[in-house]
Amino acid sequence: MLLILLEGLLNKLGIIVVFVFLLSKSNFFKRYVLKEKLSLYDKIFFSFVFGGLGILFTYWGIPVHGGIANSRSIVVVAAGMLGGTAVGTGAGLIAGIHRMFVRGGPLTSFACGISTIIGGLIGGRFKKYIEEKQDKWLYGILIGIIVETIQMVIILLISRPFDEAFYLVRLIFMPMTFINAMGIGIFVILIEQIYDEQEKAGALKAQLALNIANCTLPYLRKGLNEFSAQETAEIIYKMTGSAAVAITNTEKILAHVGLGDDHHKKGDNIRTNITKRVIEEGRFMVAQERDEIDCINKNCSLKSVIVVPLKEQEKTIGTLKLYKNRENSITSSDIELAKGLGHLFSTQLELSQIDYQKELLSQSEIKALQAQIQPHFLFNALNTIVSFCRTDPNQARELLLKLSYYLRSSFKNQEDFIPLEKEIQLVEAYLSIEQARFSERLKVEYDIEPNMNIAIPPLILQPIVENAVKHGLLPKSEGGTVKISAYSENKEAIIKIKDDGVGMSKDQVQCLLDTRCKKEGVGVSNVNNRLQSIYGHKLEIDSDLGHGTAVIIRIPLKGCKKVESDISG
């Protein structure tokens, strides 16, 4: 009898797995799983969906000595693990009450109904706990074993006569526990595949955003106008497959490409209220239905949209809009793509306002400083941030702030001199991103003397620190430490960047300081020339091949610019 029961449950589990697999591939179900927060309607709707499946699996069970061997607990526990306590309990109540009063198996009807409700509650309570775990399917199996064990205990406590209940439990405990626990584990695996697909889609969107930013850079570097907006919108339209792409300033439509161009016309006043709200509030907004877009043309074929602000100096100067021609079709990856483009475009527009001729001493300095923000660094930084988005959202947010500060500070310095504190902060932002990428391979130490309130030329330290990391520490498999010190000595401010990396030969040091050398180090040679022209001091480089490098900057305190600052080291 035990083997027959096990075989029957296995056959039904196979059909359930196929059903769940097909369900996991539907866009409707994926949108539910990937929602960050369920609405009240979502919770009620999916409580009935999973509760209905629980009823179906009850009818589909195998009658055994006054009980029913079934897989009802799989969907009820899964409901809680996906939708939280409310959905799990709701599904448990629907399937459990049905088991109590409608379906046969009188010996265990009431006990199984109670255990079904408890199973949904347990699944919901464990949702947040297992979200932080790696092997979630193992925890799904464990929860399944716990729920089935509780059900058997409840049967023994409530069902009468006890002898028949005990006989039934002995007969169904092992096969039901094994089958249903495995079913829950398989369900969790299939759901995790949805999240994995979402992560891969997010990585592709990040790559797409970088490709678009690269293609639009020549236009947006000329500022936000009808020409640059039209070229940019056409590039985005071709590369993203959106139903329409639009770019506005704070008053007018600068470009609209795709559906709706019969009434969303270049030069017209902004026509959608959602765009006006984004400009007013300075934050992105999503409209999943045509009524939420609130276009003044009631026959507009555009059904959903993500609108992100374009900013300069934290001031909203326009919007970027990606439209779809179906309602509820804006996915989380679409949102991340639009937000990423908005951030990159804002940075590009800020760059368009910078006068490089006033910032730098010569054209060679322009090329050298532009080279500091290399495309591969930006790409690697964004990839690192993407990898933290699910595992550590707070860390991802901090890294985005660091990257934003790094980009803006690197391209926005127009003064001849800036506070040492700001230069240190730029270096800290760069190193924070590199530490996130390379983890234990890169260690950083700071030893900044308090009250070093001096001003120095911008972008003096960052090229040296970057050179120490890229060419000093990272070639070592175990990495190493870079230490940044600043102190006063003999009427001089001494700034030292020291690493315990691979070091350099005398020829390599000479090449590093020579702008004519075609190898790495143009940024460092630029720093050396600027220091020599301003202060009459060259960089001092002490390097021991195989043991590390120390670079010293000497700035005379006599006549040195003082600044007000609250730097404390």
C-alpha positions in Angstrom: 0.0 0.0 0.0 2.8 2.4 0.9 4.5 1.9 -2.5 1.2 2.3 -4.4 0.6 5.5 -2.5 4.1 6.8 -3.2 3.8 6.0 -6.9 0.5 7.8 -7.1 1.8 10.9 -5.4 5.0 10.9 -7.5 2.9 10.8 -10.7 0.8 13.7 -9.5 3.9 15.6 -8.5 5.3 15.3 -12.0 2.1 16.9 -13.4 2.3 19.6 -10.8 5.9 20.4 -11.6 5.0 20.7 -15.3 2.1 23.0 -14.4 4.3 25.2 -12.2 7.0 25.3 -14.9 4.5 26.6 -17.5 3.1 29.0 -14.9 6.6 30.4 -14.2 7.1 31.2 -17.9 4.0 33.3 -18.2 4.5 37.1 -18.2 1.5 37.6 -15.9 2.9 35.4 -13.2 6.4 36.9 -13.6 5.1 40.4 -13.1 3.5 39.2 -9.8 6.6 37.5 -8.6 8.9 40.5 -9.4 6.7 43.1 -7.8 8.4 44.8 -4.9 5.2 45.6 -3.1 1.8 43.9 -3.6 -1.4 46.0 -3.7 -4.4 45.0 -1.7 -6.0 43.9 -5.0 -3.0 41.7 -5.7 -3.1 40.1 -2.3 -6.8 39.3 -2.6 -6.6 38.0 -6.1 -3.6 35.7 -5.6 -5.1 34.4 -2.3 -8.0 33.2 -4.3 -5.7 31.9 -7.1 -3.5 29.8 -4.8 -6.5 28.9 -2.6 -8.3 27.6 -5.7 -5.3 25.5 -6.6 -5.3 24.1 -3.1 -8.9 23.1 -3.6 -8.1 21.5 -6.9 -5.2 19.5 -5.4 -7.6 18.3 -2.6 -10.0 16.9 -5.2 -7.0 15.4 -7.0 -5.8 13.6 -3.9 -5.9 9.9 -3.2 -8.5 8.7 -0.6 -6.8 6.6 2.2 -8.6 5.2 5.2 -10.8 8.2 5.9 -8.1 10.7 4.8 -6.8 12.1 1.6 -3.2 11.9 0.5 -2.7 15.1 -1.5 -0.3 18.0 -2.5 -2.5 20.8 -1.2 0.3 22.1 1.1 2.6 22.8 -1.9 0.6 25.6 -3.3 -0.5 27.0 0.1 3.0 27.2 1.5 4.3 28.5 -1.9 1.6 31.3 -1.7 3.0 32.4 1.6 6.7 32.2 0.4 5.8 34.4 -2.6 3.2 36.8 -1.4 3.9 37.0 2.3 1.8 36.3 5.4 -1.4 37.9 4.0 -1.5 35.8 0.8 -0.3 32.6 2.5 -3.0 32.9 5.2 -5.7 33.9 2.7 -4.9 30.9 0.4 -4.7 28.6 3.5 -8.1 29.8 4.7 -9.8 29.2 1.3 -8.3 25.8 0.8 -8.5 24.8 4.5 -12.2 25.8 5.0 -13.0 23.8 1.8 -11.2 20.8 3.3 -13.1 21.1 6.5 -16.7 21.3 5.2 -16.8 20.4 1.5 -14.5 17.6 0.6 -14.7 14.0 2.0 -12.2 12.1 4.1 -14.2 12.7 7.4 -11.5 11.3 9.7 -9.1 14.1 9.0 -11.2 16.8 7.4 -11.1 19.3 10.4 -7.4 18.5 11.3 -6.3 18.9 7.7 -8.2 22.2 7.3 -6.5 23.7 10.4 -3.0 22.4 9.2 -3.6 24.0 5.8 -4.3 27.4 7.3 -1.2 27.0 9.5 0.9 26.0 6.5 0.0 29.2 4.6 0.9 31.2 7.7 4.2 29.5 8.1 5.1 30.0 4.4 4.4 33.7 4.8 6.4 34.1 8.0 9.4 32.4 6.4 9.3 34.6 3.3 11.7 37.3 4.6 14.0 34.8 6.3 14.7 32.7 3.2 15.1 35.8 0.9 18.5 36.4 2.5 19.7 32.8 2.0 21.7 31.3 -0.9 20.2 27.8 -1.3 16.5 28.8 -1.0 15.3 25.5 -2.3 16.8 23.6 0.6 14.9 25.9 3.0 11.8 25.3 0.9 12.2 21.5 1.5 12.8 22.1 5.2 9.6 24.2 5.5 7.7 21.5 3.7 8.9 18.9 6.2 7.9 21.2 9.1 4.4 21.8 7.7 3.8 18.1 7.0 5.0 17.2 10.4 2.7 19.7 12.0 -0.2 18.4 10.0 0.4 14.8 11.2 0.6 16.0 14.8 -2.7 17.9 14.4 -4.3 14.8 13.0 -3.2 12.8 16.0 -4.4 15.4 18.4 -7.8 16.1 16.9 -8.9 13.1 14.8 -10.9 10.3 16.4 -10.8 7.4 16.9 -7.2 7.7 17.7 -6.2 4.2 16.6 -7.5 4.9 13.0 -5.8 8.3 13.0 -2.5 6.8 14.2 -2.7 4.1 11.5 -3.4 6.7 8.8 -0.4 8.8 10.0 1.9 5.9 9.9 0.7 5.1 6.3 0.9 8.6 4.8 3.5 10.5 6.8 6.6 9.4 4.8 5.2 9.6 1.3 3.4 12.9 1.8 6.2 14.6 3.6 8.8 13.5 1.0 6.6 14.4 -2.0 5.3 17.7 -0.7 8.6 18.9 0.6 10.3 18.1 -2.7 7.4 19.9 -4.5 7.9 23.0 -2.5 11.7 22.8 -3.2 11.1 22.5 -6.9 8.6 25.4 -6.8 11.2 27.6 -5.1 13.8 26.6 -7.8 11.5 27.6 -10.6 10.7 30.9 -8.9 14.4 31.6 -8.4 14.9 31.2 -12.2 12.5 34.1 -12.6 14.8 36.3 -10.4 17.9 35.0 -12.2 16.4 35.9 -15.6 15.6 39.4 -14.2 19.2 39.9 -13.0 20.5 38.9 -16.4 18.0 41.2 -18.1 19.2 44.0 -15.7 22.8 43.3 -16.7 21.9 43.5 -20.4 20.0 46.7 -19.7 23.1 48.2 -18.0 25.2 47.2 -21.1 22.5 48.7 -23.4 22.5 51.9 -21.3 26.2 52.3 -21.7 26.0 51.6 -25.5 23.3 54.2 -25.9 25.2 56.7 -23.7 28.3 56.1 -25.9 26.3 56.7 -29.1 24.5 59.8 -27.8 27.6 61.5 -26.2 28.6 63.5 -29.3 25.1 65.1 -29.4 24.3 65.7 -25.7 27.8 67.1 -25.2 26.4 70.0 -27.3 23.7 70.6 -24.8 19.9 69.9 -24.7 18.3 71.3 -27.8 16.0 70.2 -30.6 18.9 68.7 -32.7 20.6 66.8 -29.9 17.2 65.6 -28.5 16.1 64.4 -31.9 19.3 62.5 -32.6 19.3 61.0 -29.1 15.6 60.0 -29.3 16.1 58.2 -32.6 19.1 56.3 -31.2 17.1 55.1 -28.1 14.1 54.2 -30.3 16.2 52.0 -32.5 18.2 50.4 -29.7 15.4 49.7 -27.2 12.4 48.7 -29.3 10.2 51.1 -27.3 6.9 52.1 -28.9 7.9 55.7 -28.7 10.7 57.8 -27.2 10.4 61.5 -26.3 12.6 64.2 -24.8 11.4 67.5 -23.4 12.8 70.6 -21.8 10.7 72.1 -19.0 8.1 73.5 -21.3 8.2 72.0 -24.8 8.6 68.7 -26.6 12.1 68.7 -28.2 11.7 65.3 -29.9 9.2 62.5 -30.2 9.9 59.4 -32.2 7.5 56.5 -32.8 3.8 56.1 -32.1 1.8 59.2 -31.2 3.9 61.5 -33.3 0.7 62.7 -34.9 -0.2 64.8 -31.8 3.1 64.6 -29.7 4.9 67.0 -32.1 8.3 68.7 -31.8 7.9 72.2 -30.6 4.5 71.7 -29.0 3.9 72.4 -25.3 4.1 69.3 -23.1 0.9 67.3 -23.4 1.0 64.8 -20.6 0.3 65.6 -16.9 2.8 62.8 -15.8 5.6 64.7 -17.5 4.6 68.0 -15.8 4.7 66.2 -12.4 8.1 64.7 -13.0 9.4 68.2 -13.9 7.8 69.7 -10.8 8.9 67.0 -8.4 12.2 66.0 -9.9 11.7 62.2 -9.6 10.9 59.4 -12.0 7.3 58.2 -12.4 5.7 55.2 -14.0 2.3 55.0 -15.6 1.1 51.5 -16.4 -2.3 52.5 -17.8 -3.3 55.1 -20.4 -5.5 57.0 -17.9 -2.4 57.5 -15.7 -0.5 59.1 -18.6 -3.4 61.5 -18.8 -2.6 62.6 -22.4 -5.0 65.3 -23.5 -5.7 63.3 -26.7 -8.1 60.6 -25.6 -7.3 58.4 -28.7 -3.6 58.3 -27.9 -2.2 54.8 -28.7 0.5 55.0 -26.0 -0.6 52.9 -23.1 2.2 53.0 -20.5 5.4 55.1 -19.9 8.4 55.6 -17.7 9.4 59.2 -17.3 12.8 60.2 -15.8 14.1 63.7 -15.1 17.2 65.2 -16.8 19.1 67.4 -14.4 22.0 69.9 -14.2 23.3 70.8 -10.8 20.3 69.0 -9.2 17.9 71.2 -11.2 15.5 69.5 -13.5 15.9 70.8 -17.1 13.9 68.3 -19.0 12.6 64.7 -19.2 13.3 61.4 -21.0 10.2 59.2 -21.7 10.1 55.6 -22.9 6.6 54.6 -24.0 4.9 51.1 -24.6 1.8 50.4 -26.6 0.4 48.0 -24.0 -0.8 48.6 -20.5 1.0 47.1 -17.5 4.1 46.5 -19.8 6.7 48.6 -18.0 8.9 46.1 -16.2 11.5 46.7 -13.5 14.3 46.3 -16.0 12.7 49.0 -18.2 12.6 51.3 -15.1 16.3 50.6 -14.4 17.2 51.2 -18.0 15.4 54.5 -18.1 16.8 55.6 -14.7 20.3 54.7 -15.9 19.9 56.6 -19.1 18.6 59.6 -17.2 21.5 59.6 -14.9 24.1 59.2 -17.7 22.4 61.8 -19.8 22.3 64.3 -16.9 26.0 63.7 -16.5 26.6 64.3 -20.2 24.6 67.5 -20.1 26.6 68.7 -17.2 29.7 68.1 -19.1 28.4 70.2 -21.9 28.4 73.2 -19.6 32.1 72.9 -18.6 34.6 75.2 -20.1 37.7 73.0 -20.4 39.9 75.9 -21.6 39.3 77.7 -18.3 39.9 74.6 -16.2 43.2 73.5 -17.6 46.5 75.0 -18.4 46.9 73.6 -21.9 45.3 71.3 -24.5 47.6 68.4 -23.4 46.2 68.7 -19.9 42.6 68.5 -21.3 43.4 65.1 -22.9 45.2 63.8 -19.9 42.4 64.7 -17.4 39.6 63.4 -19.8 41.5 60.1 -19.8 41.0 59.7 -16.1 37.3 58.8 -16.5 37.9 55.8 -18.8 34.9 54.0 -20.4 36.0 50.7 -19.0 36.1 52.1 -15.4 32.5 53.4 -15.8 31.4 50.1 -17.2 33.1 48.1 -14.5 31.7 50.4 -11.8 28.1 50.0 -13.1 28.5 46.2 -13.4 29.7 46.1 -9.8 26.7 48.2 -8.7 24.3 45.9 -10.7 25.7 42.9 -8.9 25.0 44.5 -5.5 21.4 45.5 -6.3 19.9 42.3 -5.1 22.5 41.1 -2.6 23.1 44.4 -0.9 20.8 47.3 -2.0 22.2 49.7 0.6 25.7 49.0 -0.7 24.5 49.5 -4.3 23.0 52.9 -3.3 26.2 54.0 -1.6 28.3 53.0 -4.6 25.9 54.9 -7.0 26.4 58.0 -4.8 30.2 57.5 -4.9 30.2 57.1 -8.7 28.0 60.2 -9.1 30.2 62.3 -6.9 33.3 60.9 -8.7 32.0 61.7 -12.1 30.8 65.2 -11.2 33.9 66.1 -9.3 36.3 64.8 -12.0 34.6 66.9 -14.7 33.3 69.9 -12.8 36.4 71.4 -11.2 36.8 74.8 -12.9 38.8 76.5 -10.2 42.5 76.8 -10.4 42.7 75.5 -6.8 40.4 73.4 -4.7 40.5 72.4 -1.0 42.6 69.4 -0.2 39.5 68.0 1.5 37.6 67.8 -1.8 40.5 66.2 -3.6 40.7 63.5 -0.8 36.9 63.0 -1.1 37.3 62.4 -4.9 40.0 59.8 -4.2 37.8 58.2 -1.5 34.9 57.9 -4.0 37.2 56.3 -6.6 38.7 53.8 -4.1 35.3 52.9 -2.6 34.2 51.7 -6.1 37.5 49.8 -6.7 37.3 48.2 -3.2 33.7 47.0 -4.0 35.1 45.4 -7.2 38.2 43.8 -5.8 37.1 43.1 -2.2 40.0 41.9 0.0 42.6 42.4 -2.8 42.5 46.2 -2.2 43.0 47.7 1.2 43.2 51.5 1.8 44.6 53.5 4.7 44.3 57.2 5.3 46.6 59.3 7.6 45.5 63.0 7.1 46.8 65.5 9.6 43.9 67.5 11.1 43.4 71.1 10.0 45.3 70.8 6.7 43.2 73.7 5.3 45.1 74.3 2.1 44.1 74.5 -1.5 45.8 72.5 -4.3 45.4 72.2 -8.0 42.4 69.9 -8.9 43.0 66.3 -10.0 46.5 66.1 -8.5 46.0 63.0 -6.3 43.6 60.8 -8.3 45.9 60.0 -11.3 48.6 58.9 -8.8 46.3 56.8 -6.7 44.8 55.2 -9.8 48.2 54.3 -11.1 49.1 52.8 -7.7 46.0 50.6 -7.8 46.1 49.5 -11.5 49.8 49.1 -12.0 51.1 48.6 -8.5 48.6 46.4 -6.5 46.3 44.6 -8.9 49.1 42.8 -10.9 49.7 41.0 -7.6 47.4 38.0 -7.1 46.9 38.8 -3.4 46.6 42.6 -4.0 47.8 44.9 -1.4 47.5 48.2 0.4 47.6 51.8 -0.7 48.2 54.4 2.0 47.4 58.2 1.6 49.1 60.5 4.0 49.1 64.3 4.3 51.0 66.3 6.9 53.1 69.5 7.3 56.8 69.5 7.7 59.4 72.2 7.4 57.1 74.8 6.0 55.8 72.3 3.4 52.6 70.3 3.0 53.7 66.7 2.3 51.2 64.4 0.5 52.4 60.8 0.1 50.7 57.9 -1.8 52.4 54.7 -0.9 51.7 51.1 -2.1 53.2 47.7 -1.4 52.7 46.5 -5.0 55.0 45.2 -7.7 57.2 48.3 -7.8 59.1 49.8 -10.8 62.5 49.8 -12.3 64.4 53.1 -12.8 63.5 53.1 -16.5 59.8 52.6 -15.7 59.9 55.5 -13.3 61.5 57.7 -15.9 58.9 56.7 -18.4 56.1 57.5 -15.9 57.3 61.1 -15.7 57.8 61.6 -19.5 54.8 62.8 -21.5 56.5 61.6 -24.6 56.5 58.0 -23.4 53.6 56.1 -25.1 53.1 53.6 -22.3 50.8 54.0 -19.3 51.2 57.0 -17.0 50.2 60.0 -19.1 48.1 61.2 -16.1 51.0 61.0 -13.7 53.4 62.9 -16.1 50.7 65.5 -16.5 50.5 65.9 -12.7 54.3 66.2 -12.6 54.4 69.0 -15.2 51.6 70.9 -13.5 53.3 70.8 -10.1 56.6 71.9 -11.6 55.0 74.8 -13.4 53.1 76.0 -10.3 55.5 75.3 -7.4 58.8 74.5 -9.1 58.8 71.0 -7.5 58.7 67.7 -9.3 57.1 64.5 -8.1 59.4 62.4 -5.9 59.1 58.7 -6.7 60.8 56.1 -4.7 60.2 52.6 -6.1 61.7 49.2 -5.3 60.9 46.5 -7.9 58.9 43.8 -6.2 58.3 45.8 -3.0 56.2 48.8 -3.8 56.3 52.5 -4.7 56.0 55.8 -2.8 55.1 59.1 -4.5 55.6 62.3 -2.7 54.1 65.7 -3.5 55.6 68.8 -1.8 53.6 72.0 -1.7 55.3 75.1 -0.1 53.2 76.5 2.8 54.8 79.9 2.4 52.2 81.8 0.2 50.2 78.6 0.0 46.5 79.2 -0.4 44.5 78.6 2.8 40.9 77.5 2.8 38.2 77.3 5.4 37.5 73.6 6.0 36.3 71.3 8.8 38.4 68.4 7.6 39.4 66.2 10.6 41.5 63.5 8.9 
